[in-house]
Amino acid sequence: MNITMSPDDQAYRAKFLNWLSENIPSTTNDDTPEDWHEQAEIYRKFQRKLFDAGYAGIHWPKEYGGQSGTLMQHIIVTEELSTNYSWKVFDSLSMGLVGPTLLSRGTEEQKKEFIPKILSGEHIWCQGFSEPNAGSDLANLRTSAVRVEGHYIVNGQKVWTSLGHVADFCIVVVRTDPSVSKHKGLSYLLVDMKSQGVTVRPIKQITGQAEYNEIFFDNVEVPIDRLVGKENEGWLIAITTLMFERIMNEITILPKLQKSLDRLIAFANNTIRNGRPILKDPVYRQKIALLQVDLEVMRLNQYRNLSTLLKGEMPGPEGSIGKIFWSELNQRMQETALEIMGPYGQLMKGSKFAKDNGKFAFDFLRARGNTIEGGTTEIQKNIIGERVLGLPKDTVRRN
Ligand SMILES: Cc1cc2nc3c(=O)[nH]c(=O)nc-3n(C[C@H](O)[C@H](O)[C@H](O)COP(=O)(O)OP(=O)(O)OC[C@H]3O[C@@H](n4cnc5c(N)ncnc54)[C@H](O)[C@@H]3O)c2cc1C
């Protein structure tokens, strides 16, 4: 794959950056929202502007509200948004997981109904996969759906549902046939979060924020046309979503990590310790240089994954390599940041002594979840071992 941008792509980037500088919301651009609902509204308004200007769903088909442009143009816009606009978090599931899954596995009606609303920011989505007894072993899930006339009646509980408190819709994996082996009796539903019987309860994290939730389904009616794929064949659709999650997330994460490293370098350069800028300390120079090298490795691996998508192929299990790499890299970066900050590294946003608005203290705590969300590192290693390297199977099959 040619990893240098063509002159056309460079011109496209310049044109988009020009548009962005005139249209980006002027509100504070720190990394995580204080008030999720307020920020969700800012996201929706800005997403609508992107949509109207032809910068949403660039490589998705025109008939569903996209631009039928190239994947490279999509990458350019995604990179620039991730670098310049932190609240892109609200579309991470809609655009990274739900849209691609529906485009590849949804019905014509589902694509026409949902894709344009994802692109215009009208709908924010969440992912209702994990349950109290089904995380790594996702197929163990118990939330049930029983078919009654034109509906499924859904009962059960999901947990760790990111964005559940602001989402309009949720992709939910349910058990529709308890009599067959656990991977076979699952189905994949699109659930309106405003349906009667849906209760969302936020969970506070180690960062102090409530970014994810418990969701309870109490006799929730879901129309049959909200089934993706065939009944009892939802495992295949769930795996499709997880493959997209592992590959597409990298595109947004890389610029964020680069931005984080740049901020750390600026801090180390501008802070005098032992009579010289911290950046002149040979130990920290080595550590920072190594982080930059790791980011370059991540970039090249990402290009390798993207070349699969450019050829029109579906993402495969090799996406797990990138997932392990970026999640561990972010943890290493945040640990280095805290070493460099010294005692200041413990001070969160709100403290008058906090450096860089407490960003690194927050990011250190948030990074702990990176090696769990989207499938733990141990599970990714199993996937690489079994499906990439062809090693013998682990005794229990999971996502
Ligand atoms: C920040 C964050 C956001 C999340 N967002 C969402 C979301 O939006 N939607 C959603 O559905 N879920 C979400 N999750 C849940 C996430 O997918 C699960 O936490 C994850 O899959 C692990 O499941 P578990 O927590 O049940 O841990 P368990 O599966 O109980 O695992 C516990 C430990 O055992 C290890 N382990 C388990 N099985 C094996 C094995 N076979 N071999 C080796 N080790 C093993 C695991 O690696 C882990 O260390 C989120 C989690 C986090 C932290």
Ligand as a Chemical Component Dictionary entry (heavy atoms), coordinates in Angstrom:
data_LIG
# 
_chem_comp.id                   LIG 
_chem_comp.type                 NON-POLYMER 
_chem_comp.pdbx_formal_charge   0 
_chem_comp.three_letter_code    LIG 
# 
loop_
_chem_comp_atom.comp_id 
_chem_comp_atom.atom_id 
_chem_comp_atom.alt_atom_id 
_chem_comp_atom.type_symbol 
_chem_comp_atom.charge 
_chem_comp_atom.model_Cartn_x 
_chem_comp_atom.model_Cartn_y 
_chem_comp_atom.model_Cartn_z 
_chem_comp_atom.pdbx_ordinal 
LIG C1  C1  C 0 -14.304 1.687   29.820 1  
LIG C2  C2  C 0 -15.151 0.516   29.419 2  
LIG C3  C3  C 0 -16.164 0.689   28.498 3  
LIG C4  C4  C 0 -16.976 -0.388  28.133 4  
LIG N1  N1  N 0 -17.993 -0.177  27.247 5  
LIG C5  C5  C 0 -18.811 -1.198  26.905 6  
LIG C6  C6  C 0 -19.930 -0.986  26.038 7  
LIG O1  O1  O 0 -20.186 0.135   25.583 8  
LIG N2  N2  N 0 -20.737 -2.027  25.772 9  
LIG C7  C7  C 0 -20.512 -3.283  26.252 10 
LIG O2  O2  O 0 -21.271 -4.188  25.932 11 
LIG N3  N3  N 0 -19.455 -3.529  27.091 12 
LIG C8  C8  C 0 -18.614 -2.515  27.432 13 
LIG N4  N4  N 0 -17.562 -2.735  28.282 14 
LIG C9  C9  C 0 -17.412 -4.063  28.876 15 
LIG C10 C10 C 0 -16.217 -4.859  28.331 16 
LIG O3  O3  O 0 -16.466 -5.315  27.029 17 
LIG C11 C11 C 0 -16.000 -6.036  29.308 18 
LIG O4  O4  O 0 -15.650 -5.486  30.569 19 
LIG C12 C12 C 0 -14.900 -6.968  28.834 20 
LIG O5  O5  O 0 -15.311 -7.683  27.692 21 
LIG C13 C13 C 0 -14.480 -7.967  29.938 22 
LIG O6  O6  O 0 -15.580 -8.618  30.480 23 
LIG P1  P1  P 0 -15.794 -8.692  32.057 24 
LIG O7  O7  O 0 -15.684 -7.308  32.612 25 
LIG O8  O8  O 0 -17.043 -9.438  32.318 26 
LIG O9  O9  O 0 -14.542 -9.495  32.628 27 
LIG P2  P2  P 0 -14.357 -11.072 32.628 28 
LIG O10 O10 O 0 -14.767 -11.626 31.327 29 
LIG O11 O11 O 0 -15.031 -11.613 33.849 30 
LIG O12 O12 O 0 -12.798 -11.219 32.765 31 
LIG C14 C14 C 0 -12.100 -11.081 34.018 32 
LIG C15 C15 C 0 -10.634 -11.368 33.785 33 
LIG O13 O13 O 0 -10.465 -12.727 33.345 34 
LIG C16 C16 C 0 -9.731  -12.769 32.121 35 
LIG N5  N5  N 0 -10.234 -13.842 31.268 36 
LIG C17 C17 C 0 -11.529 -14.151 31.012 37 
LIG N6  N6  N 0 -11.580 -15.202 30.182 38 
LIG C18 C18 C 0 -10.309 -15.551 29.879 39 
LIG C19 C19 C 0 -9.716  -16.551 29.064 40 
LIG N7  N7  N 0 -10.432 -17.420 28.383 41 
LIG N8  N8  N 0 -8.355  -16.618 28.979 42 
LIG C20 C20 C 0 -7.584  -15.741 29.675 43 
LIG N9  N9  N 0 -8.092  -14.777 30.488 44 
LIG C21 C21 C 0 -9.433  -14.678 30.572 45 
LIG C22 C22 C 0 -9.999  -11.413 31.473 46 
LIG O14 O14 O 0 -8.958  -11.078 30.557 47 
LIG C23 C23 C 0 -10.027 -10.486 32.683 48 
LIG O15 O15 O 0 -8.702  -10.138 33.055 49 
LIG C24 C24 C 0 -16.736 -1.672  28.675 50 
LIG C25 C25 C 0 -15.694 -1.851  29.601 51 
LIG C26 C26 C 0 -14.914 -0.781  29.974 52 
LIG C27 C27 C 0 -13.811 -0.996  30.968 53 
# 
loop_
_chem_comp_bond.comp_id 
_chem_comp_bond.atom_id_1 
_chem_comp_bond.atom_id_2 
_chem_comp_bond.value_order 
_chem_comp_bond.pdbx_ordinal 
LIG C1  C2  SING 1  
LIG C2  C3  SING 2  
LIG C2  C26 DOUB 3  
LIG C3  C4  DOUB 4  
LIG C4  N1  SING 5  
LIG C4  C24 SING 6  
LIG N1  C5  DOUB 7  
LIG C5  C6  SING 8  
LIG C5  C8  SING 9  
LIG C6  O1  DOUB 10 
LIG C6  N2  SING 11 
LIG N2  C7  SING 12 
LIG C7  O2  DOUB 13 
LIG C7  N3  SING 14 
LIG N3  C8  DOUB 15 
LIG C8  N4  SING 16 
LIG N4  C9  SING 17 
LIG N4  C24 SING 18 
LIG C9  C10 SING 19 
LIG C10 O3  SING 20 
LIG C10 C11 SING 21 
LIG C11 O4  SING 22 
LIG C11 C12 SING 23 
LIG C12 O5  SING 24 
LIG C12 C13 SING 25 
LIG C13 O6  SING 26 
LIG O6  P1  SING 27 
LIG P1  O7  DOUB 28 
LIG P1  O8  SING 29 
LIG P1  O9  SING 30 
LIG O9  P2  SING 31 
LIG P2  O10 DOUB 32 
LIG P2  O11 SING 33 
LIG P2  O12 SING 34 
LIG O12 C14 SING 35 
LIG C14 C15 SING 36 
LIG C15 O13 SING 37 
LIG C15 C23 SING 38 
LIG O13 C16 SING 39 
LIG C16 N5  SING 40 
LIG C16 C22 SING 41 
LIG N5  C17 SING 42 
LIG N5  C21 SING 43 
LIG C17 N6  DOUB 44 
LIG N6  C18 SING 45 
LIG C18 C19 SING 46 
LIG C18 C21 DOUB 47 
LIG C19 N7  SING 48 
LIG C19 N8  DOUB 49 
LIG N8  C20 SING 50 
LIG C20 N9  DOUB 51 
LIG N9  C21 SING 52 
LIG C22 O14 SING 53 
LIG C22 C23 SING 54 
LIG C23 O15 SING 55 
LIG C24 C25 DOUB 56 
LIG C25 C26 SING 57 
LIG C26 C27 SING 58 
# 
